[in-house]
Every structure is written in C-alpha cells, then in structure tokens.
C-alpha cells in the first residue's frame, strides 16, 4: 500500500509538470525529480510502467496511460448518446475524428457527423439499433454527396459515419487514440469529403504538435494500416524537406 501511495505521488508530480505532453523522455522526468539518483529514477519509471501509470512508447520515450483518464475527451452530445447506445449492444467499437480532437480546435462546429469504427460482423445490428433511435447512418463513400446536397435541403443533424475495420487495437473504452483520431479524420476529409475545411485540419495538427500531444512515429505507423502513410509521413516530416527537394518534385510532376 505504501508503495502504491508513493507511486501515486510521483505520478501526480509528473502529471503536474508534463501533463500537457503526449510523450516525454527520461531527461524530462529527470527534470521533474532533479535530486533523484539516476538508478532510482529508472527504478521508479519501471514501476510506473509496470503499474499502468505510464506507457513505454519505445526505448527512453514514455506517455501517460490515457485510458486511466489522463487525457480528457469531451464528446459532443450526439457522440455521448451514440456511445451509450453502442455500450448497451456489447459490440466492440470506438469513436474517432473530431470528437477526440475538438479541444484542439479554435471554433468547434455546432453540428458534425460522428465518426465510429466497428467490426464487419456487428455492422448490420449496429445500423439497425442506431436507426431505431432515429440516427442517420452515412456510408463513408456517400459523405461528399450527403454534405453537398445538404446545402440545399434540410437533413438529419444527428448523423453517424460508420467505418468498418478488421481490428480495433488503436482504441480502447470506445475512444480512439489521438494519433488514430487524426489519421481517421485526415482520411475522412481528404478521401471521403467529410465536412471540415482542410485549413481547420491543419490548425488541429499544428496545435497537437505545438502542445506535444501527438507521437509522430505512432501516427505514421497507424497511417500505414490505413494505406495513407505517404501522406502522413510527408506531413510529419515536412519541415525536414528542403526547398530543392520540393522543386525537384514539382519539375518531376510537370514532366510526367
């Protein structure tokens, strides 16, 4: 019990200093405990990981265990209702996109379709349950058409976009990770016509990076599963690309 209390206290100290960062390094933790010997620091880090306070991303890089409540996600009212309904079904799912990322926006839209990822075998029943509750179900490939026509006709504002996936490893407790949420939102906007301006997506990403709340390597890895790793890698590594390289690609594209 005493050990758990000591770990709780250390966790709270780390949270107070590094709470706005998605990832941090051993050096950051050393700055939180400047009087602690390195051997003791490593021992405490190991215990914090073992007890689930922290997650080891890779050697020397850590994050808070967001599923223990570190990163507060404020869902829209519609998403909250959808989550309650899906929890009742017992099927695995996670909510992604804007609902996970809206705190990184300056102006959150009053209405937007909720992005939900489900497994193929549960789709039919989930669609039936949501439609019974009068939610509009939008297939991803119909997103662009749906929101182009909505300019001229009034349609249901309580809309859910259902994506089917083979696994849900990048989400837990019904919520996507930040990296997964950004990849999913990028895909929805750029491939399916999700109703969000590209400039707003850029602002979200800029705020994530500025606050240190996104792991770029993890994001690229997730994007590879989605088949958009070239896009995401270019975005994540854009600042390292020289002007000459950009000029080279421009000439290459003109000559093709």
C-alpha positions in Angstrom: 0.0 0.0 0.0 2.8 2.4 0.9 4.5 1.7 -2.4 1.3 2.5 -4.3 0.9 5.7 -2.4 4.5 6.6 -3.3 3.8 5.9 -6.9 0.6 7.9 -6.8 2.5 10.8 -5.5 5.2 10.6 -8.1 2.6 10.2 -10.9 0.9 13.3 -9.7 4.2 15.2 -9.7 4.9 14.1 -13.3 1.4 14.9 -14.3 1.6 18.4 -12.9 4.8 19.2 -14.9 4.3 17.2 -18.1 0.5 16.8 -18.2 0.1 18.7 -21.5 2.6 16.5 -23.3 1.7 13.3 -25.2 5.2 11.9 -24.9 8.2 12.7 -22.8 11.8 11.5 -22.4 13.9 10.2 -19.4 15.5 13.7 -19.4 12.1 15.3 -18.9 11.5 13.0 -15.9 14.9 13.8 -14.5 13.9 17.5 -14.6 10.8 16.6 -12.5 13.0 14.9 -9.9 16.3 16.7 -10.1 17.5 15.4 -6.7 16.8 11.7 -7.5 19.7 9.4 -8.4 19.5 8.0 -12.0 19.3 4.5 -10.7 16.3 5.4 -8.5 14.7 7.3 -11.4 14.9 4.3 -13.7 13.6 2.0 -11.0 10.6 4.4 -10.4 9.9 4.7 -14.2 9.9 0.9 -14.4 7.4 0.6 -11.6 5.2 3.4 -13.0 5.1 1.4 -16.3 4.5 -1.9 -14.5 1.6 -0.5 -12.5 0.0 1.1 -15.6 0.6 4.8 -14.7 2.9 5.3 -17.8 3.3 3.6 -21.1 6.6 2.9 -22.7 6.4 4.0 -26.4 9.9 3.0 -27.2 13.3 3.0 -25.5 13.6 6.2 -23.5 10.2 7.6 -24.6 7.1 7.4 -22.4 3.5 8.6 -22.3 0.7 8.8 -19.7 -1.7 5.9 -19.8 -4.6 7.9 -21.3 -7.1 5.1 -20.6 -6.6 5.9 -16.9 -8.1 9.3 -17.5 -5.0 11.4 -18.2 -6.3 12.9 -21.4 -9.9 14.2 -21.0 -12.0 13.8 -24.1 -15.2 15.9 -24.2 -17.6 14.2 -26.6 -20.4 16.1 -28.4 -23.9 15.4 -27.1 -24.6 13.2 -30.1 -21.4 11.2 -29.6 -22.2 10.7 -25.9 -25.6 9.3 -26.8 -24.2 7.1 -29.6 -21.6 5.8 -27.1 -24.2 4.9 -24.6 -26.2 3.1 -27.2 -23.2 1.1 -28.5 -22.1 0.3 -25.0 -25.5 -1.3 -24.5 -25.1 -3.5 -27.6 -21.9 -5.1 -26.2 -20.1 -4.9 -29.5 -16.6 -3.5 -29.8 -16.2 -0.1 -31.4 -14.5 3.3 -31.0 -15.4 6.9 -31.6 -12.8 8.8 -33.6 -12.2 12.0 -35.5 -13.4 15.4 -34.3 -14.9 14.1 -31.1 -11.4 13.1 -29.9 -9.7 16.2 -31.3 -12.2 19.0 -30.8 -10.3 20.5 -27.8 -7.5 21.3 -30.3 -9.9 23.4 -32.4 -10.5 27.2 -32.0 -14.0 27.0 -33.3 -15.9 23.7 -32.9 -18.8 23.3 -35.4 -22.2 23.2 -33.8 -23.1 20.0 -35.7 -20.8 17.4 -37.4 -21.2 13.7 -38.2 -19.8 11.4 -35.5 -17.1 9.0 -36.9 -17.4 5.5 -35.5 -15.3 2.4 -36.3 -16.9 -1.0 -35.9 -16.2 -4.6 -37.0 -17.9 -6.1 -40.1 -19.8 -8.8 -38.2 -21.5 -6.3 -36.0 -22.4 -3.7 -38.7 -26.0 -4.9 -39.5 -27.1 -5.0 -35.9 -25.5 -1.6 -35.0 -27.1 0.0 -38.1 -30.5 -1.3 -37.0 -30.1 -0.1 -33.4 -29.0 3.4 -34.4 -31.7 3.8 -37.0 -34.3 2.7 -34.4 -33.1 5.7 -32.4 -33.5 7.9 -35.5 -29.8 8.4 -36.2 -28.9 8.9 -39.9 -26.3 6.4 -40.9 -23.9 7.6 -43.6 -21.6 5.2 -45.6 -18.2 6.8 -46.0 -18.3 6.8 -49.8 -21.5 8.8 -49.6 -20.2 11.6 -47.4 -19.3 14.0 -50.1 -22.7 13.7 -51.8 -24.5 13.9 -48.5 -23.0 17.2 -47.5 -23.1 18.8 -50.9 -26.9 18.2 -51.1 -27.4 19.3 -47.5 -26.7 22.9 -48.6 -30.0 22.8 -50.5 -32.2 20.6 -48.3 -32.7 20.1 -44.6 -31.4 16.7 -43.4 -31.0 15.0 -40.1 -28.2 16.6 -38.0 -27.8 13.5 -35.8 -25.6 11.6 -38.3 -23.1 8.8 -37.8 -20.4 7.8 -40.3 -19.7 4.1 -39.9 -16.3 2.7 -40.9 -15.7 -1.0 -40.9 -12.3 -2.2 -39.7 -10.8 -5.7 -39.0 -9.3 -4.7 -35.7 -9.8 -2.0 -33.0 -6.3 -2.1 -31.5 -5.9 1.7 -31.7 -8.8 2.4 -29.5 -10.0 1.5 -26.0 -13.1 2.1 -23.9 -14.9 3.2 -27.0 -12.4 6.0 -27.9 -9.6 6.2 -30.5 -6.2 7.3 -29.5 -5.2 10.8 -30.6 -2.9 9.6 -33.3 -5.7 7.3 -34.7 -8.3 10.1 -34.4 -6.1 12.4 -36.5 -5.4 9.7 -39.2 -9.1 8.8 -39.4 -10.1 12.5 -39.6 -7.5 13.2 -42.3 -8.7 10.2 -44.3 -12.4 11.2 -43.9 -11.7 14.8 -45.0 -9.3 14.1 -47.9 -10.8 10.8 -49.2 -14.5 11.0 -48.4 -15.4 14.6 -48.3 -16.1 14.9 -44.5 -17.4 18.4 -43.9 -14.3 20.1 -42.4 -12.2 22.6 -44.2 -8.6 21.4 -44.8 -7.4 24.6 -43.1 -9.1 23.5 -39.9 -7.4 20.2 -40.1 -4.1 21.9 -40.5 -4.9 24.0 -37.3 -5.7 20.9 -35.4 -2.4 19.2 -36.4 -0.5 22.4 -35.6 -1.9 22.6 -32.1 -1.2 18.9 -31.5 2.4 19.4 -32.4 2.7 22.7 -30.6 1.5 21.1 -27.4 3.5 17.9 -27.8 0.3 15.9 -27.8 0.9 13.6 -30.7 3.5 10.9 -31.3 4.5 11.2 -35.0 6.1 7.8 -35.3 3.0 6.2 -33.9 0.8 8.3 -36.2 2.8 7.1 -39.3 2.6 3.5 -38.2 -1.2 3.8 -37.8 -1.4 5.6 -41.2 0.4 2.6 -42.8 -2.5 0.4 -41.8 -4.9 2.8 -43.4 -2.9 3.0 -46.6 -2.1 6.7 -46.3 1.4 6.6 -44.8 2.9 8.5 -47.7 0.5 11.4 -47.0 1.1 11.3 -43.2 4.8 10.8 -43.4 5.1 13.9 -45.7 3.1 15.9 -43.2 5.0 14.7 -40.2 8.4 15.3 -41.9 7.6 18.3 -44.0 9.9 20.7 -42.0 12.9 18.4 -42.9 12.2 18.6 -46.7 14.4 21.1 -48.4 13.2 23.6 -51.0 15.4 21.9 -53.6 13.6 18.6 -52.9 10.2 20.3 -53.3 11.4 22.0 -56.5 12.7 18.6 -57.8 9.3 17.0 -57.2 7.5 19.9 -58.9 9.6 19.5 -62.0 9.2 15.8 -61.9 5.4 16.1 -61.8 5.3 18.6 -64.7 7.4 16.2 -66.8 5.2 13.2 -66.2 
